[in-house]
């Protein structure tokens, strides 16, 4: 397809179009918004992107985002290391923390099992989870994957994988709507889901 706009503009549109959830029209709108920005604002935006790539990595313990080797939750000695909440993405930790119902530790899978998208267990942080449960004296694993098809498939896979560990495995209750995401849940609904979590049988 022949580029419609001048080279740098078209390249910006193409790069923006590669972002998740950004279609061609949205990419054009964002590109023209950036074009209208004052030069110092555009430099600040570009600088923040470079900075996050240079300074932020994955926590070596739980795979949350971290500035350094460990994230803020893994550094916090007040957190209960024997209770582990498993979430799909780092943004889900923010949603859980808003409830003020959970004082344990986290493990971020960095996705879900999704046969349609060709994502299997080996592409997630499942081996690392099993190692933590085995080595860290974990007594309960709370599966807080999203209540949609991929989230449920992932939760059931984890329940089976953990079945021989002797660790209690629970699933957050269905106070959350099926098909919804933790990120958009309000504090009360997500808090009740934590209170009503249940044991999963493999």
N, C-alpha and C positions, 0 to 999 in steps of 0.2 A: 504494500500500500504506500503510495507516494505521500511524503510529508506535506501538510497543508501550510504550516507556519514556518517562520524562519528557524534555522537549525537549532539554536540554543533553546528556543521556546518549545519546539517539537520534542527535543530530548527531555526537557523537564516534564512535559505532558506524558511522554512514554514512561519515564521513571515513576511518576506519581500513579500512573495506571497499573503499575505492578504491585501496588500496595493492596492488602486485602480489603475488600468491600468498596474499592474505588473503581468505578467504571469510567469509560472514556469521557463522558460528559462531566462527571465530577472532577476528573483529572484536569480537564480544560478550565473549569471554574476555579480550582485551587491554583493552577498555574497563573491565571490572569489576576487572581488576588495577590499572589506573590509579586507579580510584575508591578502592581500598584503600590506595594509597600515602600516606605522610605528605605534608602540603602542601609541605614544602621539597623532597622528592624529585620531586613532580609539577612544581614550578616549575623545578627543574634540568633535567628532561627537556624541558619546553617551551622553556626558554632555550637548550638545545643545538640544538634544531631551528631556532629563530630565528637563532642565531649562524651556523650552517652556511649558511643562506640568504643572510645578510648578508656573510660573509667569504670564502666559497668560490665560485670561478667556474671556467671552463675555461681551461686553458693556451692562450695564443694561438698557440703553435707546434705542440704535439702533441695538444691537446685532452684531456689528463689533467686531473684535478681539481687546482686550484692555489689557494694563498692569495697572491694577487698576479697579475702578468701571466704569469709562467713557473712551471712546476712544479719540484719539487726535482731531477728528472732532467735537465730542459733547462737548469737553472742550473749543473749539475755539469760543469765543464770537462774532467773526466777521462773522460767518456763519449765513445765513438767515434761521431762524427756521420756517418760514411760507411756505417755498418750500421744499418738501420732495422728494428725489429720491429713489425709491425702486429698489433694486438689489437682485440678487439671492444669491451671495456669497461675502465674504469680498474681494476677489481678483478683483471683478468687480469694487469696489470703486477705486482701483489703476488705472484701465483702464479709468474711468470717470475723475479722477483727472488729468491725463496726458493731457486731452483736454484743460484744463484751461478755460472751458466754464461754469462751474457750481460752484456756491458759496453758495448753499443751504445746507441742512442737508441730512442725509442718513437713510435708514432703510433696514436692511439685513434680507431677508426671511429665509436664511439658507436652500435653496433648492427650488424646484418647485413642483407643483401638478403633480403627475405622476401615473396615474391609473395602468400602466403596472408594476411599481415597488411597488405598494401598498402605495403610499404616497398621503395622502389627505390634505385638508386645515388645519385640526387640528394639523398636525405634523409640520406646518410651523409657522412663527412669524406673522401670519395674525391678530389674536386677538389684539396683542400688537400694530400693525399698526393702526387698527381702533380706539384703545384707544388714541393713539398719535394724530391722526387727529381730534378726538372729543375734546380733552383736551388742545391741544397746539396751537390752532388758525391757523392751517395749511390752506393755501388758494389754494395751488396746489400740487397735487401728480403726479410725473413723473414716469411712469412705464418703467423701463429700464431692464426688463427681456430679456433673450437671444431670438433672432428671430428664434427659432425652435419650434417644436410642443408643448413641455411642457411649454416653456416660453410664448407662445401665449395663451395656455389654462389658465395659471396662471394669465396673464394680463387681460383676459376677466373676470375671476372670481373676481379679485380685482375691476375691473370697476363696476361690478354689486354690489359688497359688499359696494362700496363707493358711489353708485348712490344717496342714500338718505342723504348723509352727507352735501350736498351743496358745496362741495369742487370740484374745477376744476380738472379733471383727464385727463392727457395726456399720450401719448405713444411716445417713441423716434421714429423718422422717419426711414424708411426702407433704409437708406444709408448703413445699415449693411446687408450683404448677409444672406438670409434665410438659417438656418441650422448652422450658424456660432456662435462663442462665443465672448463676449465682450473682454475677456482677450487677444484675438489675433488681435483685431481691431487696425488699426493705428490711430494716434491722429486726423488726418484730417477727416477720414471717420466717426469716432465716434463724433467728434465736429459737423459735418454737420447733423448727426442724431439728436443731441440735438437741434440744431437750427431749424430743421424742424419737431419737435414733434407736434403731433396732439391730439385733444380732442377725447376721447373714449366714445362712446355711449353705455350704458349697453344693 
